């Protein structure tokens, strides 16, 4: 759940110098063409707190609210001008993306908004050079596990991550993600 900070030249590929969303290819919406996904600049994120409040509870609500203003990228799904979901993204390494959160309003769940947002997140991270994506998911959150698995994510333990990235690199990644008790880390390779 850690947040990467500092300037990054790859950020320019997601947001133009004026702060408007760039043309990162989005997924073809299965939820209908009335849903759009776009980047939300950090100065324009405050209105999304209510969406987080309706989407999460407990420590996850607290952490999502804390992460929202400082996370590198927020991608918002809207329908008829209303925010119905969002993703929070960053990079953990030049070739490794991280999905902090996928939040969807309760009334919109089960309609494909989460799948659209996750596919968009994977495309956005791939467009800046990520070859792999990680996410932490609470073991009891079966709808999220199904969503991530439907997009090719598989559980990855610390040992497997250490075998592929080296022990110390894996330890730093694990610490930056702040893997909480009861959470599993999921991994997906992005298509070239």
C-alpha positions as a Markdown table, in Angstrom:
| # | Residue | x | y | z |
|---|---|---|---|---|
| 1 | Unk | 0.0 | 0.0 | 0.0 |
| 2 | Unk | 3.1 | 2.3 | -0.1 |
| 3 | Unk | 3.1 | 5.2 | -2.4 |
| 4 | Unk | 5.9 | 6.1 | -4.8 |
| 5 | Unk | 6.8 | 9.8 | -4.7 |
| 6 | Unk | 8.8 | 12.1 | -6.8 |
| 7 | Unk | 8.8 | 13.2 | -10.5 |
| 8 | Unk | 8.8 | 10.6 | -13.1 |
| 9 | Unk | 9.2 | 11.3 | -16.8 |
| 10 | Unk | 6.9 | 8.4 | -17.7 |
| 11 | Unk | 4.1 | 10.4 | -16.0 |
| 12 | Unk | 4.0 | 12.6 | -19.1 |
| 13 | Unk | 2.8 | 9.7 | -21.1 |
| 14 | Unk | -0.4 | 9.5 | -19.1 |
| 15 | Unk | -1.1 | 13.2 | -18.6 |
| 16 | Unk | -0.3 | 16.0 | -21.0 |
| 17 | Unk | 1.6 | 19.1 | -19.7 |
| 18 | Unk | -1.7 | 20.9 | -19.4 |
| 19 | Unk | -2.9 | 18.2 | -16.9 |
| 20 | Unk | -5.5 | 16.9 | -19.3 |
| 21 | Unk | -5.8 | 13.1 | -19.8 |
| 22 | Unk | -3.7 | 11.7 | -22.6 |
| 23 | Unk | -4.9 | 9.2 | -25.1 |
| 24 | Unk | -3.9 | 6.0 | -23.3 |
| 25 | Unk | -5.8 | 3.2 | -25.0 |
| 26 | Unk | -8.7 | 2.1 | -22.8 |
| 27 | Unk | -10.5 | -1.2 | -22.8 |
| 28 | Unk | -13.5 | -1.7 | -24.9 |
| 29 | Unk | -16.3 | -1.1 | -22.4 |
| 30 | Unk | -18.5 | -4.1 | -21.7 |
| 31 | Unk | -20.6 | -1.9 | -19.6 |
| 32 | Unk | -21.8 | 0.2 | -22.6 |
| 33 | Unk | -20.3 | 3.1 | -24.5 |
| 34 | Unk | -21.7 | 5.5 | -22.0 |
| 35 | Unk | -18.9 | 4.7 | -19.5 |
| 36 | Unk | -15.6 | 6.5 | -20.0 |
| 37 | Unk | -12.3 | 6.2 | -18.2 |
| 38 | Unk | -9.9 | 9.1 | -17.8 |
| 39 | Unk | -7.0 | 10.3 | -15.7 |
| 40 | Unk | -7.8 | 12.6 | -12.8 |
| 41 | Unk | -5.0 | 15.1 | -12.0 |
| 42 | Unk | -4.1 | 15.3 | -8.3 |
| 43 | Unk | -5.6 | 18.8 | -7.9 |
| 44 | Unk | -9.0 | 17.5 | -9.0 |
| 45 | Unk | -9.3 | 14.4 | -6.8 |
| 46 | Unk | -11.1 | 15.7 | -3.7 |
| 47 | Unk | -14.6 | 15.0 | -5.1 |
| 48 | Unk | -13.7 | 11.3 | -5.3 |
| 49 | Unk | -13.5 | 10.9 | -1.5 |
| 50 | Unk | -17.3 | 10.2 | -1.3 |
| 51 | Unk | -16.9 | 7.4 | -3.9 |
| 52 | Unk | -14.2 | 5.8 | -1.6 |
| 53 | Unk | -16.4 | 6.2 | 1.4 |
| 54 | Unk | -19.2 | 4.3 | -0.3 |
| 55 | Unk | -16.8 | 1.6 | -1.6 |
| 56 | Unk | -14.7 | 0.7 | 1.4 |
| 57 | Unk | -14.9 | 0.4 | 5.2 |
| 58 | Unk | -12.5 | 0.3 | 8.1 |
| 59 | Unk | -8.8 | 0.4 | 7.5 |
| 60 | Unk | -9.2 | 0.2 | 3.7 |
| 61 | Unk | -11.4 | 3.3 | 3.7 |
| 62 | Unk | -8.8 | 5.2 | 5.8 |
| 63 | Unk | -5.9 | 4.0 | 3.6 |
| 64 | Unk | -7.7 | 4.7 | 0.3 |
| 65 | Unk | -8.6 | 8.3 | 1.5 |
| 66 | Unk | -5.0 | 8.8 | 2.6 |
| 67 | Unk | -3.6 | 7.4 | -0.7 |
| 68 | Unk | -5.9 | 9.4 | -3.0 |
| 69 | Unk | -4.2 | 12.8 | -3.0 |
| 70 | Unk | -0.6 | 11.4 | -3.2 |
| 71 | Unk | -0.8 | 8.3 | -5.5 |
| 72 | Unk | 0.8 | 8.8 | -8.9 |
| 73 | Unk | -2.2 | 8.1 | -11.1 |
| 74 | Unk | -6.0 | 8.0 | -10.5 |
| 75 | Unk | -8.2 | 6.8 | -13.4 |
| 76 | Unk | -11.9 | 7.5 | -13.0 |
| 77 | Unk | -14.9 | 5.8 | -14.7 |
| 78 | Unk | -17.8 | 8.1 | -15.4 |
| 79 | Unk | -21.3 | 7.6 | -16.7 |
| 80 | Unk | -23.4 | 10.6 | -17.7 |
| 81 | Unk | -20.8 | 12.9 | -15.9 |
| 82 | Unk | -21.0 | 11.0 | -12.6 |
| 83 | Unk | -18.0 | 9.2 | -11.1 |
| 84 | Unk | -19.0 | 5.5 | -10.7 |
| 85 | Unk | -15.5 | 4.0 | -10.1 |
| 86 | Unk | -11.8 | 4.5 | -10.0 |
| 87 | Unk | -8.4 | 2.9 | -9.9 |
| 88 | Unk | -5.3 | 4.1 | -8.1 |
| 89 | Unk | -2.0 | 3.2 | -9.7 |
| 90 | Unk | 1.7 | 3.6 | -9.4 |
| 91 | Unk | 5.0 | 1.9 | -10.4 |
| 92 | Unk | 7.1 | 0.0 | -8.0 |
| 93 | Unk | 10.0 | -0.4 | -10.6 |
| 94 | Unk | 10.4 | 0.8 | -14.2 |
| 95 | Unk | 8.9 | -2.5 | -15.4 |
| 96 | Unk | 6.5 | -3.2 | -12.5 |
| 97 | Unk | 3.1 | -1.5 | -12.0 |
| 98 | Unk | 0.9 | -1.6 | -8.9 |
| 99 | Unk | -2.8 | -1.4 | -8.5 |
| 100 | Unk | -3.6 | 0.1 | -5.1 |
| 101 | Unk | -7.3 | 0.1 | -5.4 |
| 102 | Unk | -10.2 | -0.6 | -7.7 |
| 103 | Unk | -13.3 | 1.1 | -6.3 |
| 104 | Unk | -16.8 | 0.8 | -7.7 |
| 105 | Unk | -20.0 | 2.3 | -6.3 |
| 106 | Unk | -22.1 | -0.5 | -4.8 |
| 107 | Unk | -25.0 | 0.2 | -7.2 |
| 108 | Unk | -22.6 | -0.3 | -10.2 |
| 109 | Unk | -21.0 | -3.6 | -9.0 |
| 110 | Unk | -21.5 | -6.6 | -11.2 |
| 111 | Unk | -22.1 | -4.6 | -14.3 |
| 112 | Unk | -18.5 | -4.8 | -15.6 |
| 113 | Unk | -17.2 | -1.4 | -14.3 |
| 114 | Unk | -14.5 | -3.1 | -12.2 |
| 115 | Unk | -13.4 | -5.2 | -15.2 |
| 116 | Unk | -13.3 | -2.1 | -17.4 |
| 117 | Unk | -11.3 | -0.2 | -14.8 |
| 118 | Unk | -8.8 | -3.0 | -14.2 |
| 119 | Unk | -8.3 | -3.6 | -18.0 |
| 120 | Unk | -7.8 | 0.2 | -18.4 |
| 121 | Unk | -5.3 | 0.2 | -15.5 |
| 122 | Unk | -3.3 | -2.6 | -17.1 |
| 123 | Unk | -3.3 | -0.8 | -20.5 |
| 124 | Unk | -2.2 | 2.4 | -18.9 |
| 125 | Unk | 0.6 | 0.8 | -16.9 |
| 126 | Unk | 1.7 | -1.1 | -20.0 |
| 127 | Unk | 1.8 | 2.1 | -22.0 |
| 128 | Unk | 4.5 | 3.5 | -19.7 |
| 129 | Unk | 6.7 | 0.4 | -19.8 |
| 130 | Unk | 5.3 | -2.0 | -17.2 |
| 131 | Unk | 5.7 | -5.6 | -18.1 |
| 132 | Unk | 4.1 | -6.9 | -14.9 |
| 133 | Unk | 1.5 | -5.7 | -12.5 |
| 134 | Unk | 1.0 | -6.5 | -8.8 |
| 135 | Unk | -2.0 | -6.0 | -6.5 |
| 136 | Unk | -2.8 | -6.9 | -2.9 |
| 137 | Unk | -6.2 | -8.3 | -2.2 |
| 138 | Unk | -7.8 | -9.3 | 1.2 |
| 139 | Unk | -8.4 | -13.0 | 1.2 |
| 140 | Unk | -12.0 | -12.6 | 2.2 |
| 141 | Unk | -12.7 | -10.3 | -0.8 |
| 142 | Unk | -13.9 | -13.0 | -3.2 |
| 143 | Unk | -15.4 | -10.5 | -5.8 |
| 144 | Unk | -12.0 | -8.8 | -6.1 |
| 145 | Unk | -10.2 | -12.0 | -6.3 |
| 146 | Unk | -12.5 | -13.2 | -9.1 |
| 147 | Unk | -12.1 | -9.8 | -10.9 |
| 148 | Unk | -8.3 | -9.9 | -10.8 |
| 149 | Unk | -8.2 | -13.6 | -11.8 |
| 150 | Unk | -10.5 | -12.9 | -14.8 |
| 151 | Unk | -7.7 | -10.5 | -16.0 |
| 152 | Unk | -4.9 | -13.0 | -15.7 |
| 153 | Unk | -3.7 | -12.3 | -12.1 |
| 154 | Unk | -2.5 | -15.2 | -10.1 |
| 155 | Unk | -1.3 | -15.4 | -6.4 |
| 156 | Unk | 2.4 | -14.9 | -6.0 |
| 157 | Unk | 4.1 | -15.5 | -2.7 |
| 158 | Unk | 7.2 | -13.7 | -1.4 |
| 159 | Unk | 9.4 | -16.7 | -2.3 |
| 160 | Unk | 8.4 | -16.7 | -5.9 |
| 161 | Unk | 8.8 | -12.9 | -6.1 |
| 162 | Unk | 12.2 | -13.3 | -4.6 |
| 163 | Unk | 13.2 | -16.0 | -7.1 |
| 164 | Unk | 12.3 | -13.7 | -10.0 |
| 165 | Unk | 13.5 | -10.3 | -8.7 |
| 166 | Unk | 16.1 | -11.2 | -6.0 |
| 167 | Unk | 15.6 | -11.4 | -2.3 |
| 168 | Unk | 16.4 | -7.8 | -1.4 |
| 169 | Unk | 14.4 | -6.4 | -4.3 |
| 170 | Unk | 11.4 | -8.5 | -3.3 |
| 171 | Unk | 11.7 | -7.4 | 0.3 |
| 172 | Unk | 11.7 | -3.7 | -0.7 |
| 173 | Unk | 8.6 | -4.3 | -3.0 |
| 174 | Unk | 6.8 | -6.2 | -0.2 |
| 175 | Unk | 7.5 | -3.3 | 2.2 |
| 176 | Unk | 6.3 | -0.7 | -0.3 |
| 177 | Unk | 3.1 | -2.6 | -0.9 |
| 178 | Unk | 2.6 | -2.8 | 2.9 |
| 179 | Unk | 1.1 | -6.3 | 2.6 |
| 180 | Unk | -1.3 | -6.6 | 5.5 |
| 181 | Unk | -2.2 | -9.8 | 7.4 |
| 182 | Unk | -4.9 | -11.6 | 5.5 |
| 183 | Unk | -3.9 | -10.1 | 2.2 |
| 184 | Unk | -2.5 | -12.0 | -0.8 |
| 185 | Unk | -0.3 | -10.5 | -3.5 |
| 186 | Unk | -1.5 | -11.2 | -7.1 |
| 187 | Unk | 0.6 | -10.9 | -10.2 |
| 188 | Unk | -0.1 | -10.6 | -13.9 |
| 189 | Unk | 2.3 | -10.4 | -16.8 |
| 190 | Unk | 1.3 | -7.9 | -19.5 |
| 191 | Unk | 1.3 | -8.8 | -23.1 |
| 192 | Unk | 4.0 | -7.2 | -25.2 |
